Structure formats: C-alpha cells, structure tokens
Amino acid sequence: MRHTLALPLLALAIAFPAATATGQSQDPLRSGPQAKEEQVDQKPKKKREAIYDESADAKQQIAAALAKAKKENRRVLIQWGANWCGWCHLLHDLCESDRQLKRELLYEYDVVLVDIGRWDKNVDLAEHYGVDFKKHGVPYLTVLDADGSVLVNQETGSLEDGPKHDPAKVLAFLRENKAPYLTADSVLSEGLVEAKETGKRVFLHFGAPWCGWCHRLEDWMAREDVARILGKDFVDVKIDTDRTIGGQDLMKHYTKGQPTGIPWYAVVDPNGEVLVTSNYPTNNIGFPYQPEEIEAFGQMLAEGSIRLTDKDIAALKESLAEARQEIERRKAERRRSGSR
C-alpha cells in the first residue's frame, strides 16, 4: 500500500488503499485534503521510535553510501518516507525482523532513509532521481548503481499483502536489482595494474559483510586523513570472501591455506608477490585495536611501505588509538543506558 499518511491502527487493520499528497483517495475513511491533514496530524497512540533522521543532510548521506557501494560493488537503496508514516515503519520493521531480508540488505545494499517531512523536504533531491513521492506515496524505493544512476524507482503498493508488506515480494525486488558479482582475480588484477602504473603497492584485504571488525577496518581506511596517508604508497583492494567469486580461494592462496580470521591483509608488489602480511609477527592483527596490535600494524606498514615516513605511521597509529577510545566511549554509553 502506498502510504502518505500516518495511519491509525484501525486503518492499518482494514488496509484500505492510501491517499496521496494531492488528497486523492479511494479510502472512504480518509478522503479529501482536510481528512488527510487530520490523519497526518493525529497523535499515535503509542509513540514510535524515529527511523528517519530529520536533521540529516540527505545529499551527504547518499554521497557517502555511493562511495561505499562503489568500493564494495553494491547498490544504494533509498527509502523515501517520514517518521509519521505508519507504512514506512512497517517496511522498516519487516526488513529488520525478517532474516532473509536483513541478510540481503546487509550483503547487497547500502540503505539511506530520506525524510520527506510533510511533503516539503528533499523535494529537489527526489526530482533529481525522478521520484514523485507526492503522486505515488511513501514508502517509495529508489535503487542506484555505484555511479549514482537510477536503476529502478519502485512504489511499494505492489509489494504488499493485505495489511503488511509481503516478505517474498520485497526479497524478489532486492535480489532482482542487486549488483552482479565480480571475480576475485579480476578485482586483484585491476589493482595490480594500477599499482604498476603509479609506482605503488597493493594493500590487499579480505573481509565479509557479517564481520564487524572488517567494517571497522574499512571505515577507518575510508577516513579522509587515513586514506590520504595510505594512498601515498598503496592501492586499496578489498576482496569480499562471501560476495566475490573465488574470494575464499584467493584468500587461501595468500594465507598458504593456513586457517586465520578476518580481516586479514597483506602488502603485495605489482607482480602479486607478498611483502608482508597481517600475521605480524606471528598472529593475525585483524583490526588494530589493542595497543600491541596498533604497534604491530605500524611496524608492518614500515616494512611494507615505500614513501611513508615515521611521521605518517605515527599519525596512523594515533588515529587508531583515537578510534579505539571512541569505540570504548560508545560501549560505556550503552552500558550506562542499559543500567537506567
């Protein structure tokens, strides 16, 4: 159902077709602009937790998602909607609770929830992507490729089944529009060619969508200050062991078949020869978190780099220490919140 109103519980149960922002409706309980406004402004009986960040810069959010999607060979999924929209909450809750949908989104999409306000926010952005949410209602879905081109705009009425969204239909939509998988050999080959052309080496790292420490490493590497320093010497090549064809085999090749956790990484020369690995000095560093891991990571970089100075490596180690402090601060906040 294409919902443009915050639905009362009765309307959700009856599941009449929803009104659009123009006031047109097939729902006898909610016809006309005046009734529409009354529905929108009606206070819900039970306050929902906000899922849309009403103060966010949607353009920035989409740009960040596109940068990540390009690096990970994924798609960006925009869900247009608002916190007052009951059906937006229903779709969001379904994607959080359904195991298959949650996995598909985790593996294949970077999701951005764009707030439409009272039909008056991010209108220019919607027009840029060819979206008329006032006509089609919300939630409304847009899938972008990693270059920012629109692959599909999708109203969600056709994804419904009575008073809810149909998990099978939503899953089919997501699977139909996910990015085709790449081969690990081709991804690495491109990185090696770039390294040869630029006189650099390849920072080859392996991870998977379910791996939280992998995400921490990738988020740290994507920081502007960190990327600038690492970029002096390294071409960044990420191999997803779950989503890249042949990814696990390539990792076994570089780890010499030895069991190890992820993230695992190596510095390789433009010919693909290993110079140093994250088994430094003996055990896999993973995401450098503990002080001794940060120190080992700095020594690994010193051994595998060409142009990085002592000052560069010190700056990277300091940023890792700051990242650890921030993670610990958030953990402490969650513990305090849980105790109240």
SULMOHU-V47926 format. One record per run of one state. SS is the DSSP state (H for helix, E for strand, L for the rest). FROM is the first residue (numbers start at 0). LEN is the number of residues. If there is no record, write none. Layout:
BEGIN
{{SS | FROM | LEN} {SS | FROM | LEN}}
END
This chain:
BEGIN
{{L | 0 | 2} {E | 2 | 1} {L | 3 | 5} {H | 8 | 6} {L | 14 | 18} {H | 32 | 9} {L | 41 | 16} {H | 57 | 15} {L | 72 | 2} {E | 74 | 7} {L | 81 | 4} {H | 85 | 12} {L | 97 | 1} {H | 98 | 10} {E | 108 | 7} {L | 115 | 7} {H | 122 | 6} {L | 128 | 4} {H | 132 | 4} {L | 136 | 1} {E | 137 | 1} {L | 138 | 1} {E | 139 | 5} {L | 144 | 5} {E | 149 | 6} {L | 155 | 1} {H | 156 | 3} {E | 159 | 2} {L | 161 | 2} {E | 163 | 2} {L | 165 | 1} {H | 166 | 10} {L | 176 | 6} {E | 182 | 1} {H | 183 | 15} {L | 198 | 2} {E | 200 | 7} {L | 207 | 4} {H | 211 | 11} {L | 222 | 1} {H | 223 | 7} {L | 230 | 3} {E | 233 | 7} {L | 240 | 4} {E | 244 | 1} {L | 245 | 1} {H | 246 | 8} {L | 254 | 9} {E | 263 | 5} {L | 268 | 5} {E | 273 | 4} {L | 277 | 1} {E | 278 | 1} {L | 279 | 4} {E | 283 | 1} {L | 284 | 6} {H | 290 | 14} {L | 304 | 5} {H | 309 | 30} {L | 339 | 1}}
END
